[in-house]
Amino acid sequence: MSDSTDFYGVMGNPVAHSRSPWIHARFAQLTGEKLRYERHWVALDGFAQAVHDFAATGGRGCNVTVPFKLEAAALASHRSERVLLAGAANTLSFNAGAIVADNTDGLGLVADITRNAGFELAGRDILLLGAGGAGAGALGPLLACRPRQVVVANRTLAKAQALVATHAPLAAQHGCQLLATTPEAIHSDFDLLINASTSSLAGAAVPVAASVLRPGALAYDMMYGAAAQGFLDWASAHGAQGRDGLGMLVEQAAEAFAIWRGVRPPSAPVLAELRALLAAPA
């Protein structure tokens, strides 16, 4: 355990909704680690400066949320294999002037789907909406679970195609068919729909037809709280099991905490506490 308080944070735009400070405070309490973790709103053109300023003033590491995950990967001086594959990072560590990037999003997503939701990924057909930083971080760990098929759908087809191209060797290694398309061009159905787009955050409609959902499918939104409610209502109205990204948030945070502190905190009780906290009357 560190003898002094270390400083961490989450950088994003927007970021006021983030529950990461609460999560990391609980992790610190449960593990006996001394740290302070805060939100940092960053101007859209100010990410690199914000990172350098935070590191220069004693920050030990930060999480990165929308829309800076691709920029975080490019900014780093050292990148994990997950970051090299995804081209996106959500976890930065600062060490003697070096910026070390990792990506725990996909690990957190898979942990929440398989362990917390009890949904087996092997042999399944998966539709991944969004080819930005969130989708890119999720794709590698999803493929490692050996689904039958993953279709990446993005409004800009070239972006989905580029993501599929970088992951094609991994998909072949795990015997998974990997395809790119646009949301409006989808004419098949799936066992699992993962919304990694910004549609929920923007308050927009779900960008695919309900026909993509097989009976009893799991419809997963990486957003949580009020932002995800429209998606969850849509899933329920069309016979799917809806799940928000709160578990992913906690699980990816636990992986980041382990990278920073060398100990993996217990995630299950923290997730249960956070769900109860969010469900309590204001």
N, C-alpha and C positions, 0 to 999 in steps of 0.2 A: 504494500500500500504506500502511496506517495505521502511524504511528510508535509507537503504544502498543497494549497488549492491550485489546481490547474484549470485553465479556461478553454471552453469549447463553445460551439454555437451552431446554428443552422442559418444558411444564407439563401434567400429567395425573394421573389417578387411575383405574387404576394407571399407574405410569411406570417402575418398576424394570427392566422388560424392554426398555426402549427402546434401540435401537442408534444413535440420533441423535448422541450425543456422539462415538462412534467415527467416524461418517460425516463429521461436520463437522470433526473433528480432521484427518482425511485430506484433506478439501477444502482446509483451511488450509495443510497441508504442500505440497500440489500447486500451490497458487496463490501461496504466499508471504505470505498474509494472517496477521496476528497476532490471534488471538482465543481465548477460552476458552468452552467450551460444556458445560453441566451439566444433569442431571436435577433437576426440582423436583416433588416430590409435593405435591399441593394438596388440602386438605380440600374435600369436595363443596360446602360453603357458603362457601368462602374464595377463590374464583378472583379476583374483582375486587380484593380486598385484596392477594393475592399478586402480581398484575400491577403494581399501583401501587407496592408495596414494591420489586419488582425494578427498575422504572424509576427509582425515587427513589434507589436505591443504585448507579446507574451502568449498569444493563442497557441494551443497545442494541436488543435484539429477542428474541423468543421464538417457538418453535413451540408449537402447542396441539394436544393429542390428546384422546381421549375422557375425560370426557364434556362438555368445555367449548367445543366449536367454535361452537355457537350463541351461547353467552354471550360468547365472544370477539368475535363480530360485533357484538353489541348494545353491548358496552363501548366499542368504538372511536369515535374522534371523526372519523376519515376512513376511508372504505371504498372498495375497488376495485370495478370493475364486476362482477368475479367474485363478490365478497362480497355485493354488492347483489342479485345474481341468486340466489345460493345461500342467503343468510341465515346463512351459516356462514363461519368464518375459521380457518385453521390457522397463519397467519404474522402476527405483530404486530411493528411497528417503533415505536421510541420516539424522538420528535424534538421537542425544545423543549417538552415537556409534552403534545404530541399523541400519540395512539395511532392508528397507521395500520394498517389490517387488509387482508390479502390472502388469497387461497386458492390454494394450489399443488397441492392434492390431485388435482384432475381432470387438470391438466397432467401430473403425475407418472404417473397411471394410464394415460393415453393413450400417453405416451411408452414406458412399459414394455410395454404390449400391442402397439403397432404397431412400435416399433423393436427392442425386446429379444426379444419373443416372435414377431415377424414375422407378426402377425395383422391382417389388413385389416378395418377397421370399416365402411367404406362398404357400404351395401346389406345389412347383416346385421340379424338379429333378436336383440335383447339383453334379458335379464331382469336388472334391478337390484334386489337384495334389500336393503331398508332405506332409510328416508326420513329418517334422522337427519343429523347433520352430515357424516358421511363420504359418504353417498349424495348429499346436496345438493351437496357440492363437486364430485362427479364428473359430475353430469348435464349441465351446460352444455358442458364440453369433449367429452363423448361425443356430444352432439347436433351439435356443430360438425363432427364427422367424417362426418356424413350417413349414419347407419345407416337401414335401412328402417323399423325399429320399435324402440321402447324401452318396456318395461313395468316400471313401478315397483311393487314389491310390499312392503307393510308390514303388520304385525299390526294397527295402527290405520289403517283405511282413510282416515280424514279427513286424516291426516298425509301419506299418499301423494298424495291428491287435491290438497292444498294445494301440494305440491311440483310436481306436474304443471301446476297452474294458473299458477304463476309462470313456468314454462318453456315454456308453450304457444306464445307468439309466436316463440321461438327455434326450437322444433321445426318450426313452419310455415315459417319462413324457410329451413330446411334440408331441407324435404320429408320429414320424419320423423313417423310416427304415434307419438303419446305417450299412454300409458294408465296408469291407476292401478288396483290391485287388492289383494287380500290373498293371502298365500302359498297358503292352502288352496283358493283359487278359480281357480288356474291350471290350464288344461287343454290348453295348447299346448306346443310345444317350441321351443328356441332354439339359435342358433349360439354364443352367449356368455352365461354366467351369471356375474354379479359379486356376490359376497357382501360387501355393505357393512354388514351387520347386526353385532350384537355376539355372535352365536351362538357363533362359534369362541372368542372371548375368554372367554366364560362356560363353555366346555366343553360346550355344548348340541349336540344333533343338528342337522344341516342342515335348515332349516325348509321345504324343498320336497321333493316326490317326485322320484325319479331320472328320471321321464318327461319332465321339463323339458329334459333333455339330448338334443340331436340326436347321431347317431353322429359321433364326432370333434370334438364341441364343445369349446370352451375353458371350463373352470370355474376362475374366478379368485377367490381369497380375499384381501381386503385385509390380513388378519392374516398373520403369518409366524412361522417357527420352530415350536416345539412347539404353539402355539395353533392353527396352521393344519393340523397333520398329520391330524387327523380328517377335515377337509374334503377334503384331497388324497387320502386313502385312499378316501373315498366316491366321489370323481370317477373315480379309477382303476378301482374296482370296477365302475363303470357305463359304461366305455368312453370316458370323456372325458379330455382333456388337462388335468391339474391344474397350476395355477401359484399360488404364494403371492405376498404383497404386498411382498416384499423389494425387488424392482425399483422398485415404486411408491414405497417409502420413500426409496430413494436418489435417484430422479428428482425427487420433490417437494422433497427437501432441497436438491438442486442449484438448483432454481428459487428457493427461499427464500434460499439463499446469495447468489445473483445479485441479489436484491432488496436484501439487506443490504449487500453489499460491492461491487456494480457489476461483478462478473466472474462468468461462469458456469463452475464447475469441471468437469473431465472426470468424467462419471458412470460410463461403462462400466468403466474399470479398478477403480473403487471398488466397484462391484457385484460384479465378479469376485472381488476380494479378500475382500469380506464373505461371499460364498457359500462360499469356500474356508475361511474362518475358522470359520464355523458348522458346516461339514461335518467339521472336524478333530476327532479324539478328544479328549475332555475331559482 
